Amino acid sequence: MNSPDLDARAIRRSFDAAAASYDLHAALQREVADRLLARLDFTTVKPAVILDLGAGTGYCTGLLERRWPRAQIVLADLAPAMLATARRGGPRFFSKRHYVCTDARALPFAPGSVDLIVSSLTLQWCEDLGAVFTDCARALKPGGLLLFSTLGPDTLRELRAAWAAVDDAPHVNRFHDMHIVGDALIHSGFSSPVMEREDLTVTYAEVLGLMRDLKGIGAHNTHQQRARALYGRRQLARLAEAYERFRRDGLLPATYETIYGHAWAPQR
């Protein structure tokens, strides 16, 4: 998942370090996963093999298991500690889970071996969407389904604006526009793509609550040009002061532009 802008090793380290705390801070991530998988109600897919791409601690996998208890499910993630946490929380006996630590651009699956790929809030960490989608299309059976959620460029716009009042360094990752995501699907051979977006807002009493949640899920700034030094009290005080202009009804909002998409693998 590396790119000229994102530091792949920093991404792995961040999510490895956050594996133990992730579920305590991942309310938004669970909400997005719930909304994403609800879209399966409108399909007729009956998968025998499912890939949960960017599985994290396994929340999506648990929902997929309840929907299709006989399916084989592969949990794939870049961070080994996330997969270890998912394994500890998974079924102890007669599990149909398989765990694979891998880069999303180089999936270790035979062509046409997967019926359904689900990826919730992972693609925003993948700069080269074309490479990821091309490999997903290769792994899917002809007519197989890719279902995903990711984040758009308005995500954390309040935090980005507040940091801009502090210094010129990039403190918030940049995210792909919905139209770029859709174009990458088509160029990778997928057919009938459907894209949707909505803004979800999480509110906090203080900006440090947002910072704790981002740290707790491993969503650090991983831009190559990010500031490497720890923030001092003066910086954080200026950040909190700048964020105050967004306060509404006594609370500070954090906006997440959430993008949902699905498309069908090409018939070969």
C-alpha positions in Angstrom: 0.0 0.0 0.0 3.0 2.3 -0.4 3.0 5.4 -2.6 5.0 8.6 -3.0 2.7 10.3 -0.5 1.9 7.6 2.1 4.5 5.9 4.2 3.6 2.1 4.1 5.8 1.2 7.0 4.3 3.9 9.1 0.8 2.6 8.2 1.7 -0.9 9.3 3.4 0.3 12.6 0.4 2.5 13.4 -2.2 -0.3 13.0 0.0 -2.8 14.8 0.3 -0.4 17.7 -3.4 0.2 17.8 -4.6 -3.4 17.6 -5.3 -3.7 21.4 -7.1 -0.3 21.6 -8.9 -0.3 18.2 -12.3 -1.7 19.2 -12.6 0.8 22.1 -12.3 3.8 19.6 -13.9 2.4 16.5 -17.6 3.3 16.8 -17.6 5.2 13.5 -15.9 2.3 11.8 -18.5 -0.2 13.0 -21.3 2.2 11.9 -19.8 2.4 8.4 -19.4 -1.4 8.3 -23.0 -1.9 9.3 -24.2 0.5 6.6 -22.0 -1.1 4.0 -23.1 -4.6 4.6 -26.8 -3.6 4.7 -26.3 -3.1 0.9 -26.0 -6.8 0.6 -29.7 -7.1 1.3 -30.3 -5.8 -2.2 -28.1 -8.5 -4.0 -28.6 -12.2 -4.7 -25.0 -13.2 -4.1 -24.5 -16.6 -2.3 -20.7 -16.7 -1.8 -18.8 -19.8 -0.9 -15.5 -17.9 -0.5 -15.3 -14.3 0.9 -12.4 -12.0 1.2 -12.5 -9.4 4.0 -9.9 -7.0 2.7 -8.4 -4.8 5.5 -10.2 -7.0 8.1 -8.7 -5.3 11.1 -10.0 -6.9 14.3 -12.6 -8.8 12.4 -15.9 -6.9 12.9 -17.0 -7.2 9.3 -16.1 -10.9 9.3 -18.4 -11.5 12.2 -21.3 -9.9 10.4 -20.5 -11.9 7.2 -20.3 -15.2 9.2 -23.8 -14.6 10.6 -25.1 -13.9 7.1 -23.4 -16.9 5.5 -22.3 -19.3 8.2 -21.1 -21.9 5.6 -18.8 -19.6 3.7 -15.1 -19.7 3.9 -13.8 -16.2 4.9 -10.3 -15.0 4.4 -9.3 -12.1 6.6 -6.5 -10.1 4.9 -4.7 -7.2 6.5 -1.4 -5.4 6.3 -0.9 -5.3 10.1 -0.1 -8.7 11.7 -1.2 -7.5 15.2 -4.7 -6.7 13.8 -5.0 -10.2 12.5 -3.7 -11.7 15.8 -6.5 -9.7 17.6 -9.1 -10.9 15.1 -7.9 -14.5 15.6 -8.2 -14.2 19.4 -11.8 -12.9 19.0 -12.9 -15.4 16.4 -14.5 -18.8 16.8 -12.4 -21.3 18.8 -13.7 -24.5 17.1 -14.7 -25.4 13.6 -13.7 -22.0 12.3 -13.9 -21.4 8.5 -11.7 -18.4 8.9 -8.3 -18.0 7.2 -5.8 -15.3 8.1 -3.5 -13.7 5.6 -1.1 -10.8 6.2 -0.7 -9.1 2.8 -0.5 -5.9 0.8 -3.8 -5.1 -1.0 -2.0 -4.7 -4.3 -0.6 -8.2 -4.3 -3.3 -10.6 -3.1 -1.9 -14.1 -2.8 -5.0 -15.8 -4.3 -5.5 -17.8 -7.5 -7.3 -16.1 -10.3 -11.1 -16.5 -10.1 -10.9 -18.1 -6.5 -13.1 -15.6 -4.6 -16.9 -14.9 -4.9 -17.2 -11.7 -2.8 -14.7 -9.1 -1.7 -15.7 -6.8 1.1 -13.5 -3.9 2.2 -14.6 -1.4 4.8 -12.5 1.8 5.4 -9.3 0.4 4.0 -8.9 1.9 0.5 -8.1 5.3 1.9 -4.8 3.9 2.9 -4.1 2.7 -0.7 -2.8 5.4 -3.0 -2.7 3.2 -6.1 -6.3 2.3 -6.3 -5.8 1.0 -9.9 -3.4 -1.7 -8.7 -5.7 -2.7 -5.8 -8.8 -2.9 -8.0 -6.9 -4.8 -10.8 -5.8 -7.4 -8.3 -9.3 -7.7 -6.8 -10.7 -8.2 -10.3 -8.2 -11.0 -10.9 -9.0 -12.7 -7.6 -12.8 -12.6 -8.1 -14.7 -15.2 -10.1 -16.3 -13.9 -13.3 -19.3 -11.8 -12.2 -18.1 -11.7 -8.6 -18.9 -8.7 -6.4 -16.6 -6.1 -4.9 -18.3 -4.1 -2.1 -16.3 -1.4 -0.3 -16.4 1.8 1.7 -13.7 4.5 1.9 -13.2 8.1 2.8 -13.5 11.2 0.6 -11.6 14.5 0.6 -13.9 16.3 3.0 -13.0 13.9 5.8 -11.8 15.7 8.9 -12.1 19.0 7.2 -12.5 20.7 10.6 -9.3 19.2 11.9 -7.4 20.1 8.7 -8.5 23.7 8.9 -7.6 24.0 12.5 -4.1 22.6 11.9 -3.7 25.1 9.1 -3.9 27.8 11.6 -1.0 26.3 13.6 1.6 25.5 10.9 2.0 24.6 7.2 2.8 20.9 7.7 0.3 18.2 6.5 -1.4 16.8 9.6 -4.3 15.0 8.0 -4.1 12.5 5.2 -5.5 13.3 1.8 -8.3 11.1 0.4 -9.5 10.1 -3.0 -12.5 11.9 -4.6 -15.5 9.6 -5.3 -15.2 10.2 -9.1 -11.5 9.1 -9.0 -12.5 5.9 -7.2 -15.2 5.2 -9.8 -12.9 5.8 -12.7 -10.3 3.4 -11.2 -13.0 0.7 -11.0 -13.9 1.1 -14.6 -10.2 1.2 -15.8 -9.6 -2.0 -13.8 -12.2 -3.9 -15.7 -15.1 -3.8 -13.3 -18.6 -3.3 -14.7 -21.8 -1.6 -13.5 -20.1 0.4 -10.7 -22.4 2.2 -8.2 -21.0 4.9 -6.0 -22.7 6.7 -3.1 -21.6 9.2 -0.5 -22.8 10.6 2.8 -21.3 12.8 5.5 -21.2 11.2 9.0 -20.4 13.4 12.0 -18.9 12.4 15.3 -19.0 15.0 18.1 -16.7 15.7 20.9 -16.6 17.9 24.0 -12.9 18.7 23.3 -10.6 18.3 20.4 -8.4 16.0 22.5 -11.2 13.4 22.4 -10.9 13.3 18.6 -7.2 13.0 18.8 -7.5 10.1 21.2 -9.9 8.3 18.9 -7.7 8.7 15.9 -4.7 7.5 17.8 -6.7 4.6 19.3 -7.7 3.2 15.8 -4.2 3.8 14.4 -5.3 6.5 12.0 -2.2 8.6 12.3 -1.0 11.0 9.7 1.2 8.9 7.5 2.1 11.4 4.8 5.7 11.3 3.8 6.1 15.0 4.5 4.4 14.9 7.9 6.1 16.6 10.9 8.1 13.9 12.7 8.4 15.7 16.1 5.9 15.2 18.9 3.3 18.0 19.4 4.1 20.4 22.2 1.6 22.0 24.6 1.7 25.2 22.7 0.8 23.6 19.4 -2.0 21.6 20.9 -3.4 24.7 22.7 -3.3 26.6 19.4 -5.1 23.7 17.7 -7.8 23.6 20.3 -8.3 27.3 20.0 -8.6 27.1 16.2 -11.0 24.2 16.4 -13.4 26.2 18.6 -14.8 28.1 15.6 -16.6 24.9 14.6 -18.3 24.3 17.9 -22.1 24.0 17.6 -24.6 23.4 20.4 -21.7 22.9 22.8 -19.9 20.2 20.8 -17.1 20.0 18.3 -17.9 18.1 15.1 -15.6 15.8 13.1 -16.9 15.1 9.6 -16.2 11.9 7.7 -17.1 12.0 4.0 -18.0 8.3 3.6 -18.0 6.7 0.1 -19.7 3.4 -0.6 -19.2 1.5 -3.8 -19.8 -1.8 -5.5 -19.0 -3.3 -8.9 -18.9 -6.6 -10.6 -15.9 -8.5 -11.8 -15.6 -8.9 -15.6 -16.9 -12.0 -17.3 -13.9 -13.8 -18.8 
